[in-house]
Amino acid sequence: MRETLQQKTAFAWVLLITCCLLFIPLVAMQFSNEVRWALADFVIMGALLLVVGSSLILLARKLSKKQFQLAAIVVLLGFIYVWVELAVGVFFSLGS
């Protein structure tokens, strides 16, 4: 696993996975009126996914396994918080 993270292709994988995840709402928009994403939604979610994925790679390279696990939990909880906040505005009305 460490060898894979050290390669430069790790960031290419993050980009590929981000594109695949963004493809899901794009396809869903073709079949349902329930999903309505604007261009800004795709840009913001793409940036958010790229930042989270890249952060996890960089943290995995620099930290020990135990430190990485704790840092990954913090990063993923932060991602979920921002995602939910942008979607429905639980505490602030950033996205809704």
MIDOSE-1310 file (N, C-alpha, C; in nm, 2 decimals, decimal comma, always signed):
residues 96
mret	+0,08/-0,12/+0,00/+0,00/+0,00/+0,00/+0,09/+0,13/+0,00; +0,19/+0,13/+0,08/+0,28/+0,24/+0,09/+0,34/+0,27/-0,05; +0,38/+0,17/-0,12/+0,44/+0,19/-0,25/+0,35/+0,25/-0,35; +0,22/+0,22/-0,34/+0,12/+0,28/-0,43/+0,10/+0,42/-0,40
lqqk	+0,10/+0,46/-0,27/+0,09/+0,60/-0,23/+0,21/+0,68/-0,27; +0,32/+0,62/-0,28/+0,44/+0,70/-0,31/+0,45/+0,73/-0,46; +0,38/+0,66/-0,54/+0,38/+0,68/-0,68/+0,30/+0,81/-0,72; +0,35/+0,87/-0,83/+0,28/+0,99/-0,87/+0,14/+0,96/-0,93
tafa	+0,11/+0,83/-0,96/-0,02/+0,80/-1,01/-0,13/+0,80/-0,91; -0,09/+0,81/-0,78/-0,19/+0,81/-0,68/-0,29/+0,93/-0,70; -0,24/+1,04/-0,73/-0,32/+1,16/-0,76/-0,41/+1,14/-0,88; -0,36/+1,07/-0,98/-0,44/+1,04/-1,10/-0,55/+0,95/-1,06
wvll	-0,53/+0,86/-0,97/-0,64/+0,78/-0,92/-0,75/+0,86/-0,85; -0,70/+0,96/-0,77/-0,80/+1,05/-0,70/-0,88/+1,12/-0,81; -0,82/+1,17/-0,91/-0,89/+1,24/-1,02/-0,99/+1,15/-1,09; -0,95/+1,03/-1,12/-1,03/+0,93/-1,19/-1,16/+0,89/-1,10
itcc	-1,13/+0,87/-0,97/-1,24/+0,83/-0,88/-1,34/+0,95/-0,86; -1,28/+1,07/-0,86/-1,37/+1,19/-0,85/-1,46/+1,20/-0,97; -1,40/+1,18/-1,09/-1,48/+1,19/-1,21/-1,59/+1,08/-1,21; -1,55/+0,96/-1,17/-1,66/+0,86/-1,17/-1,77/+0,89/-1,07
llfi	-1,73/+0,95/-0,95/-1,84/+0,98/-0,86/-1,93/+1,09/-0,91; -1,87/+1,19/-0,98/-1,95/+1,30/-1,03/-2,03/+1,25/-1,15; -2,00/+1,14/-1,21/-2,07/+1,09/-1,32/-2,21/+1,03/-1,27; -2,22/+0,99/-1,14/-2,34/+0,94/-1,09/-2,45/+1,04/-1,09
plva	-2,44/+1,16/-1,04/-2,55/+1,26/-1,05/-2,57/+1,30/-1,19; -2,47/+1,30/-1,27/-2,49/+1,34/-1,41/-2,58/+1,24/-1,49; -2,56/+1,12/-1,46/-2,65/+1,01/-1,52/-2,79/+1,02/-1,46; -2,79/+1,04/-1,33/-2,92/+1,04/-1,26/-3,01/+1,16/-1,31
mqfs	-2,94/+1,27/-1,35/-3,02/+1,38/-1,40/-3,09/+1,35/-1,53; -3,04/+1,25/-1,61/-3,10/+1,22/-1,73/-3,22/+1,13/-1,72; -3,24/+1,07/-1,60/-3,35/+0,98/-1,58/-3,45/+1,03/-1,48; -3,42/+1,13/-1,40/-3,51/+1,18/-1,30/-3,51/+1,33/-1,29
nevr	-3,62/+1,39/-1,26/-3,63/+1,53/-1,23/-3,59/+1,56/-1,09; -3,58/+1,46/-1,00/-3,54/+1,48/-0,86/-3,40/+1,53/-0,84; -3,31/+1,49/-0,94/-3,17/+1,53/-0,93/-3,15/+1,65/-1,02; -3,12/+1,76/-0,96/-3,10/+1,88/-1,04/-2,97/+1,95/-1,00
wala	-2,86/+1,92/-1,06/-2,73/+1,98/-1,02/-2,70/+2,09/-1,13; -2,65/+2,20/-1,08/-2,60/+2,31/-1,17/-2,45/+2,28/-1,19; -2,40/+2,36/-1,28/-2,25/+2,34/-1,31/-2,17/+2,37/-1,18; -2,22/+2,47/-1,11/-2,15/+2,51/-0,98/-2,15/+2,39/-0,88
dfvi	-2,25/+2,31/-0,88/-2,26/+2,20/-0,79/-2,15/+2,10/-0,83; -2,14/+2,07/-0,96/-2,03/+1,98/-1,00/-1,89/+2,03/-0,97; -1,87/+2,16/-0,99/-1,74/+2,22/-0,96/-1,71/+2,21/-0,81; -1,80/+2,25/-0,73/-1,78/+2,25/-0,59/-1,76/+2,11/-0,53
mgal	-1,84/+2,02/-0,57/-1,83/+1,88/-0,52/-1,70/+1,82/-0,58; -1,66/+1,85/-0,70/-1,54/+1,80/-0,76/-1,42/+1,85/-0,68; -1,42/+1,98/-0,65/-1,31/+2,04/-0,58/-1,30/+1,98/-0,44; -1,42/+1,96/-0,37/-1,42/+1,90/-0,24/-1,37/+1,76/-0,24
llvv	-1,41/+1,68/-0,34/-1,36/+1,54/-0,34/-1,21/+1,54/-0,37; -1,16/+1,62/-0,46/-1,02/+1,63/-0,49/-0,93/+1,67/-0,37; -0,98/+1,77/-0,30/-0,91/+1,81/-0,18/-0,90/+1,70/-0,08; -1,02/+1,64/-0,05/-1,02/+1,53/+0,05/-0,93/+1,41/+0,01
gssl	-0,94/+1,37/-0,12/-0,86/+1,26/-0,17/-0,71/+1,29/-0,16; -0,68/+1,41/-0,21/-0,54/+1,45/-0,21/-0,48/+1,46/-0,06; -0,57/+1,51/+0,02/-0,53/+1,53/+0,16/-0,50/+1,39/+0,23; -0,59/+1,30/+0,20/-0,57/+1,16/+0,25/-0,44/+1,10/+0,20
illa	-0,41/+1,12/+0,07/-0,28/+1,07/+0,02/-0,16/+1,13/+0,09; -0,16/+1,26/+0,10/-0,05/+1,33/+0,16/-0,04/+1,29/+0,31; -0,15/+1,28/+0,38/-0,14/+1,24/+0,52/-0,09/+1,10/+0,53; -0,13/+1,01/+0,44/-0,08/+0,87/+0,45/+0,07/+0,86/+0,42
rkls	+0,12/+0,95/+0,34/+0,26/+0,95/+0,31/+0,34/+1,00/+0,43; +0,29/+1,09/+0,51/+0,37/+1,16/+0,61/+0,35/+1,10/+0,75; +0,24/+1,04/+0,78/+0,21/+1,00/+0,91/+0,22/+0,85/+0,93; +0,24/+0,81/+1,06/+0,23/+0,67/+1,09/+0,09/+0,62/+1,07
kkqf	+0,08/+0,49/+1,08/-0,06/+0,43/+1,06/-0,16/+0,48/+1,16; -0,12/+0,48/+1,28/-0,22/+0,52/+1,39/-0,25/+0,67/+1,37; -0,15/+0,75/+1,35/-0,17/+0,90/+1,32/-0,26/+0,92/+1,20; -0,23/+0,84/+1,10/-0,31/+0,85/+0,97/-0,46/+0,82/+1,00
qlaa	-0,48/+0,71/+1,07/-0,62/+0,67/+1,10/-0,70/+0,79/+1,17; -0,64/+0,85/+1,27/-0,70/+0,96/+1,34/-0,72/+1,08/+1,25; -0,62/+1,11/+1,17/-0,63/+1,22/+1,08/-0,73/+1,20/+0,97; -0,74/+1,07/+0,92/-0,84/+1,04/+0,82/-0,98/+1,05/+0,87
ivvl	-1,00/+1,02/+1,00/-1,14/+1,03/+1,06/-1,17/+1,18/+1,06; -1,08/+1,26/+1,10/-1,10/+1,41/+1,11/-1,13/+1,46/+0,97; -1,05/+1,43/+0,87/-1,08/+1,47/+0,73/-1,21/+1,43/+0,68; -1,25/+1,30/+0,70/-1,37/+1,25/+0,65/-1,49/+1,31/+0,73
lgfi	-1,48/+1,33/+0,86/-1,59/+1,40/+0,93/-1,60/+1,55/+0,88; -1,49/+1,61/+0,85/-1,50/+1,75/+0,79/-1,56/+1,75/+0,66; -1,53/+1,65/+0,58/-1,59/+1,63/+0,44/-1,75/+1,62/+0,46; -1,79/+1,53/+0,55/-1,93/+1,50/+0,56/-2,00/+1,63/+0,61
yvwv	-1,94/+1,70/+0,71/-2,00/+1,82/+0,76/-2,02/+1,92/+0,65; -1,91/+1,95/+0,57/-1,92/+2,05/+0,46/-2,03/+2,00/+0,35; -2,03/+1,87/+0,32/-2,12/+1,82/+0,23/-2,27/+1,84/+0,27; -2,29/+1,80/+0,40/-2,43/+1,82/+0,45/-2,47/+1,97/+0,46
elav	-2,37/+2,05/+0,50/-2,40/+2,19/+0,51/-2,43/+2,26/+0,38; -2,36/+2,22/+0,28/-2,39/+2,27/+0,14/-2,52/+2,22/+0,09; -2,55/+2,09/+0,13/-2,68/+2,03/+0,07/-2,80/+2,09/+0,14; -2,80/+2,10/+0,27/-2,93/+2,14/+0,34/-2,91/+2,25/+0,44
gvff	-2,79/+2,29/+0,47/-2,77/+2,41/+0,56/-2,82/+2,38/+0,70; -2,76/+2,29/+0,77/-2,80/+2,25/+0,90/-2,77/+2,37/+1,00; -2,65/+2,42/+1,00/-2,62/+2,53/+1,09/-2,62/+2,67/+1,02; -2,57/+2,67/+0,90/-2,57/+2,79/+0,82/-2,64/+2,77/+0,69
slgs	-2,67/+2,87/+0,61/-2,74/+2,84/+0,49/-2,64/+2,87/+0,37; -2,53/+2,79/+0,37/-2,42/+2,81/+0,27/-2,47/+2,76/+0,13; -2,53/+2,65/+0,12/-2,57/+2,59/-0,01/-2,71/+2,60/-0,04; -2,80/+2,61/+0,06/-2,94/+2,60/+0,03/-3,00/+2,74/+0,01
